[in-house]
């Protein structure tokens, strides 16, 4: 019997593996350097270090950054766009966002598909789904001739109002597949069933652009799995934190844009439920980026669309996803001097190859990891449990290239790097909390990722957060989070109705259709799961507004036919998000949403042995000099695996484990809870 669930998260620097035996409840962990030239090698190394085997697994769960990296780095396919006649410039014009009104150097978004590769198709549907202009198949064939001449590798199809009636898009896709059999072909109605032509166009263009690379990536892992004797199901983590089949992922690639980070937020939610926490910020810092998400009132905050890239130049993707804010600051982020004497950290990263200077793999530029090593916060002989020795002299030489031009000592320059990094990463936390109308200072922070616990205290100080929780095995937490993910399918239908005129019978009918579609998808997946959980939501706005807010709805609202209750939910959500509402104004429904999840068995969080207030002698790992706030402290280090529940430690201190180090800054107080989590009370 194959009872193991393997979860792997590939980051820019490390590949993390968690293996869960569903029968015994045993959890194994492994970590290896990512191998950019052949990513499956990093997966195999991680699985080997976890002491697991592909042949013993029934499920292989995977999170990856390949989709979003392809989009951000502009390394996707040669793609073309087929669009309704007269609307060729939708993708170019966009929404004309101008966040900096007086910025003379403003640049609008740059489409993934150039205008010269956009071709018009003669057809037109009405907003009600009726055929206004029949599809002219000759225009489709003419476009195919031009695409063949351009040697197009991927095709995006966006026809007006196809979210109501997809017949024309379906026929166009069939023709394109026949004429361009080797091309990746994506139709917008398969990804988004909402109105807003630009957002739908941007979504299908992104899917086509990243499609060939993501499809080949998934196929490569699939081949590798079969070569190793794996005979189970291969599932990927969606941006919602839910799981879906690899065959679907090959077609709907855009759903894995935030694949790895989403799993970490799901893991943070599981931890919150165990600890009885209602509100928390999930903070994940790896080698390349830092990400943040929010658990509010016990639920993960999600969004129906996201901007990928910087706000002014970003491209929208209109699919459900966890609300995650990301900044280009990680352990491998490179520090440099710009504009004379200005110190900058990131977004360029040393990655896994060559990596930070201290890795001894050919890197020479100073990074955040080098700064931590120079300041004594990392032990050169205990990195990754001693598997990888760090070169302190190489780190000092790299930091010196920053220190000398600035007229600073090496410790001062290193602390400057960390302060700038902490400020940059605080923007990720503010982006999902303060910018959403939430008081981040009232939330606990759950810090994970290999570098998260190193910087959590500094970021908490920056924001005013008073409590930081570092879970067990933080360096493997995203992979661990995948083991708490459920099989999940999200559906949305645009459905314009004034609230006072909306029929609850019609609402029930729409929701019933969405839920039935979800149940069919669960059954088709072929994956064993437990009970089915359904969640409902509606996009609503005040009459006259342009943009809606998503309101989570309980079944009781529909059972009671409570129109006023629905309006109160919306008013409260609007007040939370924007700081104002208008209870006397009329409201309208824009779209209806349903999430259908097949619940999976999850690993329980184990309690650890109890101890006294003082850590046992076995936990002591000596002392070393470490710098904090310009002062050098003789700082005790502790082995995390030897700490017991109830132990308390005053800062400064360093808590070391295989894949991470937790920094307890001067004035901070740490206690170990019953589950082995490190709970830091931040000195304010």
C-alpha positions in Angstrom: 0.0 0.0 0.0 1.3 3.4 -1.0 0.4 5.7 1.9 3.0 8.5 1.6 2.1 12.0 0.4 5.2 13.8 -1.0 5.2 17.6 -1.1 8.0 19.6 -2.8 8.5 23.4 -3.1 11.1 24.7 -5.5 12.4 28.2 -4.7 15.0 30.3 -6.4 17.7 29.0 -3.9 16.5 25.9 -2.1 14.1 23.0 -2.8 12.1 21.8 0.2 10.5 18.4 0.7 8.0 17.1 3.2 6.8 13.5 3.3 3.7 12.5 5.2 2.8 8.9 5.9 -1.0 8.9 6.2 -1.2 5.6 8.0 1.4 6.2 10.7 1.3 10.0 10.8 5.1 10.2 10.4 6.5 13.4 8.9 9.9 13.5 7.2 11.7 16.6 5.9 14.5 17.3 3.4 16.2 20.4 1.9 18.6 20.7 -1.0 20.0 23.4 -3.2 17.8 24.1 -6.2 19.3 23.0 -9.6 18.2 25.7 -12.1 19.6 23.8 -15.1 17.6 20.6 -14.3 15.1 21.3 -11.5 14.1 17.6 -11.0 17.6 16.9 -9.7 16.9 19.3 -6.8 13.7 17.4 -6.1 15.4 14.1 -6.1 18.1 15.4 -3.8 15.5 16.7 -1.4 13.5 13.5 -1.4 16.7 11.5 -0.7 17.6 13.8 2.2 14.1 13.3 3.7 14.7 9.6 3.6 11.6 9.1 1.4 11.1 7.4 -1.9 8.9 8.2 -4.9 7.8 4.6 -5.3 6.2 4.7 -1.8 4.0 7.7 -2.6 0.4 7.8 -3.6 0.3 11.6 -4.1 3.0 14.0 -5.3 2.2 17.6 -4.4 4.2 20.4 -6.0 4.6 24.2 -5.7 6.7 26.1 -8.1 7.7 29.6 -9.2 8.3 28.7 -12.8 5.0 30.4 -14.0 5.5 33.7 -12.3 9.2 33.8 -13.1 8.5 33.2 -16.8 6.0 36.1 -16.8 8.2 38.6 -14.8 11.4 37.7 -16.6 9.6 37.9 -20.0 11.0 34.5 -21.1 7.8 33.0 -22.4 6.7 31.8 -25.8 6.3 33.7 -29.1 2.5 34.3 -28.7 -0.3 35.8 -30.8 -3.8 37.1 -29.8 -7.0 36.5 -31.7 -9.6 39.1 -30.7 -13.1 40.4 -31.8 -12.9 42.7 -34.8 -12.7 46.4 -33.7 -11.2 45.6 -30.3 -7.6 44.9 -31.3 -6.2 47.6 -29.0 -7.9 46.5 -25.7 -4.7 44.9 -24.5 -2.5 47.9 -25.4 -4.8 50.6 -23.9 -5.6 48.8 -20.6 -7.0 50.8 -17.8 -4.6 53.7 -18.1 -3.7 53.6 -14.4 -1.7 56.7 -13.4 -0.8 56.3 -9.7 1.8 59.1 -9.8 0.0 61.9 -11.5 3.1 64.1 -11.7 5.7 61.5 -12.6 7.3 62.7 -15.8 9.0 59.3 -16.3 5.8 57.3 -16.0 5.6 54.1 -18.2 2.4 52.2 -18.9 2.2 48.4 -18.9 4.0 46.5 -21.6 1.8 43.7 -23.1 3.2 40.2 -23.2 2.0 40.0 -26.8 2.9 42.8 -29.2 0.3 44.6 -31.2 1.8 43.2 -34.5 0.8 39.7 -33.3 -2.8 40.6 -32.5 -5.3 39.6 -35.2 -9.0 40.4 -35.5 -11.8 37.9 -36.0 -15.1 38.9 -37.5 -17.8 38.0 -35.0 -19.8 39.6 -32.2 -21.8 38.4 -29.2 -24.1 40.6 -27.2 -23.7 41.0 -23.4 -26.8 38.7 -23.1 -25.0 36.0 -25.1 -27.0 36.4 -28.4 -25.2 36.2 -31.7 -25.0 39.8 -33.2 -22.5 39.0 -36.0 -22.0 35.3 -36.9 -18.5 34.0 -36.8 -16.7 34.4 -40.1 -14.4 31.3 -40.2 -12.6 32.7 -43.2 -11.2 35.5 -41.0 -10.0 32.9 -38.5 -8.2 31.0 -41.3 -6.7 34.2 -42.5 -5.3 34.9 -39.0 -4.0 31.3 -38.9 -2.1 31.9 -42.1 -0.4 35.0 -40.6 0.4 33.2 -37.4 2.0 30.3 -39.3 4.1 32.7 -41.2 5.2 34.3 -37.9 6.0 30.8 -36.5 3.8 31.4 -33.4 4.2 29.0 -30.5 1.1 30.0 -28.5 -2.3 31.5 -29.2 -4.6 33.4 -26.9 -8.3 33.8 -27.9 -10.4 36.7 -26.5 -13.8 37.2 -28.0 -16.3 39.7 -26.6 -18.8 38.5 -24.1 -17.7 34.9 -24.5 -18.1 34.5 -20.7 -21.8 34.4 -21.3 -21.8 32.3 -24.5 -18.5 30.6 -25.3 -19.7 29.1 -28.7 -17.6 31.3 -30.9 -14.4 30.9 -28.8 -14.8 27.1 -28.8 -15.1 27.1 -32.6 -12.1 29.4 -33.1 -10.0 27.2 -30.7 -11.0 24.1 -32.7 -9.9 25.8 -36.0 -6.6 27.1 -34.5 -5.7 23.6 -33.1 -6.4 22.1 -36.5 -4.2 24.6 -38.3 -1.5 25.0 -35.7 -1.3 21.5 -34.1 1.9 22.1 -32.2 0.9 25.5 -30.7 -0.4 26.0 -27.2 -3.9 27.3 -27.6 -5.9 29.1 -24.7 -9.4 30.5 -24.8 -10.4 33.1 -22.2 -13.7 31.5 -21.2 -11.8 28.5 -19.9 -10.0 30.7 -17.4 -12.3 33.5 -16.4 -16.2 33.6 -16.5 -16.3 37.3 -15.6 -16.8 40.5 -17.5 -14.1 43.1 -18.0 -12.5 42.6 -21.4 -9.0 44.0 -20.6 -8.6 41.8 -17.5 -9.8 38.7 -19.3 -7.6 39.5 -22.3 -4.6 40.0 -20.0 -5.3 36.7 -18.2 -5.6 34.6 -21.4 -2.5 36.3 -22.9 -0.5 35.5 -19.8 -1.7 31.9 -19.9 -0.6 31.5 -23.5 2.7 33.3 -23.0 3.8 31.0 -20.1 1.9 27.9 -21.3 4.6 26.1 -23.4 7.3 26.5 -20.8 5.0 25.5 -17.9 3.6 22.5 -19.9 7.1 21.3 -20.7 8.2 21.8 -17.0 5.3 19.7 -15.7 5.8 17.1 -18.4 9.5 16.8 -17.4 8.6 16.2 -13.7 5.9 13.7 -14.8 8.5 11.8 -16.8 10.9 11.8 -13.9 8.3 10.5 -11.5 7.4 7.6 -13.7 11.1 6.7 -14.2 11.4 6.5 -10.4 8.5 4.1 -10.0 5.9 6.6 -8.9 2.4 5.3 -9.7 0.2 7.8 -7.9 -1.4 11.2 -8.7 0.6 14.3 -9.5 -1.1 17.5 -8.2 0.0 21.1 -8.2 -0.8 23.9 -5.7 -3.0 26.6 -7.2 -2.7 30.3 -6.2 -5.8 29.7 -4.0 -3.8 27.2 -1.9 -6.0 24.3 -3.3 -4.7 21.4 -5.3 -5.5 20.4 -8.9 -4.4 17.8 -11.4 -1.2 18.2 -13.4 -3.1 17.6 -16.6 -5.3 20.6 -15.9 -2.2 22.6 -14.9 -0.7 22.0 -18.3 -3.7 23.9 -19.8 -4.6 26.4 -17.1 -1.0 27.4 -16.2 -1.9 30.8 -14.9 -3.5 29.2 -11.9 -0.1 28.4 -10.4 1.4 31.9 -10.5 1.5 32.0 -6.6 1.8 28.3 -6.2 4.6 28.0 -3.6 3.7 31.1 -1.4 0.0 30.1 -1.3 0.9 26.8 0.3 2.8 28.6 3.1 -0.3 30.7 3.9 -2.4 27.5 4.1 0.2 26.1 6.5 0.0 29.3 8.6 -3.8 28.9 8.7 -3.5 25.4 10.0 -1.1 26.6 12.7 -3.6 29.3 13.7 -6.4 26.8 14.1 -4.2 24.6 16.3 -3.1 27.6 18.5 -6.6 29.3 18.5 -5.3 32.4 16.7 -7.9 34.3 14.7 -5.7 36.9 13.1 -2.1 36.5 11.8 0.2 37.7 9.1 2.0 34.9 7.3 5.5 36.0 6.4 7.7 33.9 4.2 11.3 34.8 3.3 13.4 32.6 1.1 16.6 33.1 -0.8 15.1 35.3 -3.6 11.9 37.0 -2.4 9.8 37.7 0.7 6.0 37.2 0.6 3.2 38.0 3.0 -0.5 36.9 3.3 -3.2 37.3 5.9 -5.4 35.1 8.0 -8.3 37.2 9.3 -11.0 35.8 11.6 -9.6 32.4 10.9 -9.8 32.5 7.1 -7.2 33.2 4.5 -7.9 36.4 2.6 -8.3 35.9 -1.1 -8.9 38.1 -4.1 -10.6 37.6 -7.5 -7.8 39.3 -9.4 -4.2 40.4 -8.9 -1.6 42.7 -10.5 1.6 40.9 -11.5 4.6 43.2 -11.5 4.9 46.8 -10.2 1.6 48.7 -9.9 2.0 51.2 -12.7 3.3 48.7 -15.2 1.6 45.6 -13.8 -0.6 43.2 -15.8 -3.8 42.0 -14.3 -4.7 38.3 -13.9 -8.4 37.7 -13.3 -8.4 34.4 -11.4 -9.1 33.6 -7.7 -6.0 33.6 -5.6 -4.7 34.1 -2.1 -4.0 37.8 -1.5 -0.2 37.7 -1.4 2.2 40.7 -1.6 5.7 40.0 -2.8 8.9 42.0 -2.7 12.3 41.2 -4.3 14.2 40.8 -1.1 15.6 37.5 0.1 18.7 35.9 1.6 20.4 36.0 -1.8 19.4 39.6 -2.5 22.5 41.6 -3.7 23.5 44.9 -2.0 24.9 47.6 -4.3 25.7 51.3 -4.3 23.7 53.5 -6.6 23.5 57.2 -7.2 26.8 58.0 -5.5 26.3 57.0 -1.9 22.9 55.3 -1.9 22.8 51.7 -0.6 20.3 49.4 -2.3 19.3 45.8 -1.6 17.7 43.7 -4.3 15.7 42.9 -6.3 18.6 41.2 -8.1 19.5 37.9 -6.4 22.5 35.7 -6.4 20.1 32.7 -6.4 21.5 29.2 -6.0 24.1 29.6 -8.8 26.5 31.1 -7.9 24.7 32.0 -4.6 26.0 34.4 -1.9 29.7 34.9 -1.6 29.9 32.8 1.6 28.6 29.8 -0.3 32.0 29.4 -2.0 30.5 28.7 -5.4 31.9 31.7 -7.3 29.7 34.5 -6.0 31.5 37.8 -5.1 28.7 40.3 -4.6 27.5 41.1 -1.1 24.1 39.6 -0.2 21.8 39.6 2.8 23.1 36.1 3.8 26.7 37.5 3.8 25.6 40.3 6.1 24.0 37.9 8.5 27.2 35.8 8.6 29.5 38.8 9.1 27.3 39.9 12.0 27.6 36.6 13.7 23.9 35.7 13.3 24.8 32.6 11.3 27.3 29.9 12.3 29.6 29.1 9.4 30.0 25.5 10.5 26.3 24.8 11.3 24.5 26.0 8.2 22.0 23.4 7.0 22.9 21.3 10.0 26.6 21.4 9.0 26.0 19.9 5.6 27.2 23.2 4.0 30.1 25.2 5.4 30.0 28.9 4.9 33.1 31.0 4.1 33.2 33.9 6.5 36.2 35.5 4.9 34.5 35.6 1.5 31.5 37.2 3.1 33.7 39.9 4.7 35.5 40.6 1.4 32.1 41.0 -0.3 30.7 43.3 2.4 34.0 45.3 2.2 33.1 46.3 -1.4 30.1 48.2 0.1 31.7 49.4 3.4 34.8 51.1 1.9 33.0 53.4 -0.6 30.5 54.4 2.2 33.3 55.0 4.7 31.8 52.4 7.1 33.2 49.5 9.0 32.2 46.1 7.9 29.7 45.5 10.8 28.1 48.9 10.2 27.7 48.2 6.5 26.3 44.7 7.2 23.7 46.2 9.6 22.8 48.8 7.0 22.1 46.1 4.5 19.8 44.3 7.0 18.0 47.5 8.0 17.2 48.3 4.3 16.1 44.7 3.7 13.8 44.8 6.8 12.2 48.0 5.6 11.6 46.6 2.1 10.1 43.4 3.5 7.8 45.4 5.8 6.1 46.7 2.7 5.0 43.1 1.9 3.3 42.9 5.3 1.7 46.3 4.9 0.6 45.5 1.4 -1.7 42.7 2.7 -2.7 44.4 6.0 -2.6 48.2 6.3 -3.4 48.7 2.6 -6.4 46.5 3.1 -7.8 48.4 6.0 -6.3 46.1 8.7 -4.2 47.0 11.7 -1.0 44.9 11.2 0.1 45.8 14.8 -2.9 43.9 16.2 -1.8 40.7 14.4 0.7 38.0 15.3 3.3 37.3 12.7 4.0 33.7 11.7 7.6 33.8 10.2 8.9 30.9 8.1 11.1 30.2 5.1 14.8 29.6 5.5 15.5 33.3 6.1 12.2 34.4 7.7 13.1 33.8 11.4 16.4 35.6 10.9 14.6 38.9 10.1 11.2 38.5 11.7 12.0 40.5 14.9 13.4 43.5 12.9 10.4 43.5 10.6 8.0 43.3 13.5 9.7 46.3 15.1 9.3 48.2 11.8 5.6 47.6 11.8 4.7 47.6 15.5 3.8 43.9 15.7 4.3 42.6 19.3 4.3 38.8 18.8 6.2 36.6 16.3 5.6 32.9 16.0 8.3 30.7 14.4 6.8 27.2 13.6 8.8 24.0 13.7 10.9 23.4 10.6 10.3 26.9 9.2 12.6 26.2 6.3 10.2 23.5 5.1 7.0 25.3 5.9 5.7 25.8 2.4 6.1 22.1 1.6 4.5 21.4 5.0 1.6 23.7 4.0 0.9 21.6 0.9 0.1 18.7 3.2 -2.8 20.9 4.6 -4.1 21.8 1.2 -7.4 20.3 -0.1 -8.5 19.4 -3.6 -10.2 22.7 -4.7 -12.0 24.2 -7.6 -13.2 27.8 -7.8 -16.0 29.1 -10.0 -17.4 32.5 -10.7 -20.2 33.8 -12.9 -20.9 37.5 -13.7 -24.6 38.1 -12.8 -25.7 41.7 -12.7 -28.7 42.4 -10.4 -29.9 45.2 -8.2 -30.0 43.7 -4.7 -33.6 44.8 -4.1 -34.6 43.0 -7.4 -32.5 39.9 -7.0 -34.4 36.6 -6.8 -33.0 34.2 -4.2 -34.4 31.4 -6.4 -32.2 32.6 -9.3 -29.2 33.0 -7.0 -29.8 29.4 -5.7 -29.9 28.2 -9.3 -26.6 29.8 -10.3 -24.9 28.6 -7.1 -26.3 25.0 -7.7 -24.8 25.0 -11.2 -21.4 26.2 -9.9 -21.3 23.6 -7.1 -22.4 20.8 -9.4 -19.5 21.8 -11.8 -17.1 21.6 -8.8 -18.4 18.1 -7.7 -17.9 16.8 -11.2 -14.3 18.2 -11.2 -13.6 16.5 -7.9 -14.9 13.2 -9.2 -12.9 13.5 -12.4 -9.7 14.1 -10.5 -9.6 10.4 -9.3 -8.1 11.5 -6.0 -9.5 10.0 -2.7 -10.8 12.7 -0.4 -13.2 13.2 2.5 -16.2 15.3 2.8 -16.9 18.1 0.3 -16.9 21.7 1.7 -18.6 24.5 -0.2 -18.0 28.2 0.3 -20.1 31.0 -1.2 -19.3 34.7 -1.9 -20.6 37.5 -4.0 -19.0 40.6 -5.6 -21.0 43.6 -4.7 -20.9 47.4 -5.1 -23.0 50.4 -4.5 -25.1 51.5 -7.5 -23.0 53.9 -9.5 -19.7 52.4 -8.4 -17.2 50.8 -10.8 -15.3 48.3 -8.7 -16.9 45.7 -6.3 -15.7 44.1 -3.1 -16.0 40.4 -2.5 -18.3 39.4 0.4 -18.0 36.0 2.0 -21.5 34.6 2.6 -22.8 31.9 4.9 -25.5 29.5 3.9 -27.8 31.0 6.6 -28.1 34.2 4.5 -29.7 32.2 1.7 -31.7 29.9 3.9 -33.4 32.8 5.6 -33.7 34.8 2.3 -32.2 37.6 4.3 -31.8 40.5 1.8 -31.0 43.0 4.6 -28.5 40.6 6.1 -26.7 40.4 2.7 -26.6 44.2 2.5 -25.2 44.5 6.1 -22.4 42.0 5.2 -21.5 44.2 2.2 -21.6 47.5 4.2 -19.4 46.0 6.8 -16.9 44.7 4.2 -16.8 48.0 2.5 -16.2 49.8 5.8 -13.3 47.4 6.6 -11.7 47.8 3.2 -12.1 51.5 2.6 -12.9 53.1 6.0 -16.3 54.2 4.9 -19.7 52.8 3.8 -23.2 54.0 2.9 -25.8 51.9 4.5 -28.6 54.0 3.0 -27.4 53.6 -0.5 -28.7 50.9 -2.9 -26.3 48.0 -3.7 -26.0 45.6 -6.6 -24.6 42.1 -7.2 -21.9 41.9 -9.9 -20.7 38.2 -9.7 -21.4 35.1 -7.7 -18.6 32.8 -6.5 -18.4 29.3 -5.2 -15.5 27.3 -4.0 -15.8 23.5 -3.9 -13.2 21.5 -1.9 -12.6 17.8 -1.3 -11.1 17.6 2.2 -7.8 15.7 2.5 -6.3 14.1 5.6 -3.8 16.4 7.3 -0.8 15.8 9.5 -1.5 16.7 13.2 0.8 19.1 15.0 2.6 17.1 17.7 3.2 18.3 21.2 6.7 18.2 22.6 8.0 17.2 26.0 7.7 19.7 28.8 10.7 21.3 30.6 11.4 24.0 33.1 11.9 27.7 32.6 15.6 27.4 31.8 16.7 25.4 28.7 18.5 22.1 29.5 22.3 21.9 29.1 21.9 19.8 26.0 20.3 22.7 24.3 23.3 25.0 24.7 25.4 25.4 21.6 28.1 27.8 23.0 28.4 31.5 22.6 29.7 33.8 19.8 30.0 37.4 19.1 27.0 38.9 17.3 26.3 42.6 16.4 23.0 44.3 17.2 22.3 48.0 16.9 26.0 48.8 16.5 27.0 46.9 19.6 28.8 43.6 19.9 27.2 41.1 22.3 28.5 37.7 23.5 25.4 35.9 22.3 24.3 32.4 23.4 23.2 29.9 20.8 20.7 27.1 21.4 19.9 23.9 19.5 16.2 24.1 18.8 15.7 20.4 18.7 16.7 20.2 22.4 14.4 23.0 23.6 11.4 21.9 25.6 7.9 23.3 26.1 8.0 26.0 28.8 11.6 27.0 28.1 12.2 30.8 28.2 15.1 32.7 26.7 16.0 36.4 27.0 17.5 38.2 24.0 20.0 38.5 22.6 20.1 34.8 21.6 20.3 32.6 18.5 18.1 29.5 18.1 19.6 27.2 15.5 18.1 24.3 13.5 18.8 22.4 10.3 17.4 24.9 7.8 17.0 28.2 9.7 18.2 30.4 12.6 15.9 32.5 14.7 17.3 35.8 15.9 16.1 36.9 19.4 17.2 40.6 19.5 18.2 42.4 22.7 15.1 43.1 24.8 13.0 40.4 23.1 11.7 37.4 25.2 11.2 33.9 23.8 9.1 31.0 25.1 8.6 27.6 23.6 5.0 26.5 23.5 3.5 23.1 23.8 3.9 22.4 20.1 7.5 23.4 19.9 6.8 26.8 18.3 9.0 29.7 19.2 6.9 32.6 20.5 8.7 35.9 20.6 7.5 38.9 22.5 9.0 41.9 20.7 10.5 44.7 22.8 8.7 47.8 21.8 
